[in-house]
Amino acid sequence: MKKLCILVFLVGFINSIAAQNTSDFTPKFRASISHSKVQDQNFYLFTAIQNSPELIASLEHHDKLNAFYENKKELISASLKSKQMNTKSLIDAYKFSDNDIKDIASILSKEATSNDALNLLITENLRPSGKYENFKSLRNPEYISAAWQLCAKAINQSLSVYGLGEKGRYHTIDSVSYNVKEKDYKGALFMWSDMLMHKKEAPTQLFFQPALDYTLALLYMNHRDESARYEPLITGENEKTIAAITQINFDEFPYSNILILGNGPENNKDILTALGKLNLQLGVIEYQKKNAPIIIVSGGHAHPFRAPFAEAIEMKKELINRYHIPENRILIDPYARHTTTNLRNASRLIINSDIPLEKLGLVVTNNGHSDYVGDASFINRCEKELGYIPAFILERTNSTTVEYQPRIESLHQNPLDPLDP
């Protein structure tokens, strides 16, 4: 099975390199920004639209989209007037129904055939940003429809998890922070909604604005800003390393980077676990062999629930203080919450840090974890949860180290995992 997987990946690797050379993604593209880093990390489509006054005007005056917006406001207002404080009724008023999602997708697809401002947004912002890189092969009408449907489904999911307390994909670490049945939290839900609807002026009157604003409020209420807590990394924790990369001759090394995976604790006392410390030692051995000039450490605020520390930052401290690795040779990914996004986020760092994309890297972790990374079940999980393979897993060099090839599809946002999109 493993030999077959390697063969499939080698074929995919060749095709991937060819595809990456024809992508619309533009390195150094200056992405649009909003008032909220969490929004930018999860819902770049909405941020991009909000940065286009011409497109805002055309969509706000679209009869069907405007009717949807007004109807949504009426539903929310009706829920707020109810004396029963029915939380489900309030949250449902914000959600997009299946028909809503389908109808708006159809409208946007049609607009993409004639609306110059929308087409400009797609070709000169969304595609170059890479935020929807997994949709790059689609024509503009299908592309904007796919991006919208992804964002709409993610909005609904966050409303369910953080408004109603429903289980998300990783409910043991990503769930609501409060008891949704308690009166205080119910009251907070209604009072925040009232504030957004009647007191704070919304930035637009677009069809998605009420649901977007309330979703961001729910994440804020639950202290769930993990997706953007360290942004921008390029001028923060990773600044020195990114500056040093321009001086590195990668041809002098067999690999471009050593990705060390985390192993988060399940309590608030152990910042680094026994296996986490082992992973670091294993990575240092590869670095000292001069196999690669850059170490990437990956792990966010995942374990335990609402962990007060980012594992990658603690791993970086350990590398510097115990092993005396120069700070400008360490890149951190303080967001990953799962093995799938360890690989995906590392690939993003490589792409955005000008590390040669065509050069292989090494994934280093303990024996059991390494076996999992090299198994077909991990690839299947990536395809199921991310919609694509973030990196090709190639040859195993030893029991704790495997080669990997980053893929440009890793740039694709996944707001269905709002704490690590």
Helices and strands as residue ranges (DSSP letters): H 2-20, H 37-42, H 44-50, H 53-60, H 63-81, H 87-94, H 98-111, H 116-121, I 122-126, H 127-129, G 133-135, H 140-164, H 171-174, H 183-198, H 209-221, G 226-228, G 233-235, H 239-245, G 250-252, E 257-261, H 274-288, E 294-298, H 311-321, G 327-329, E 330-333, H 339-352, E 361-364, H 367-373, H 376-385, E 391-398, E 401-406, G 408-411
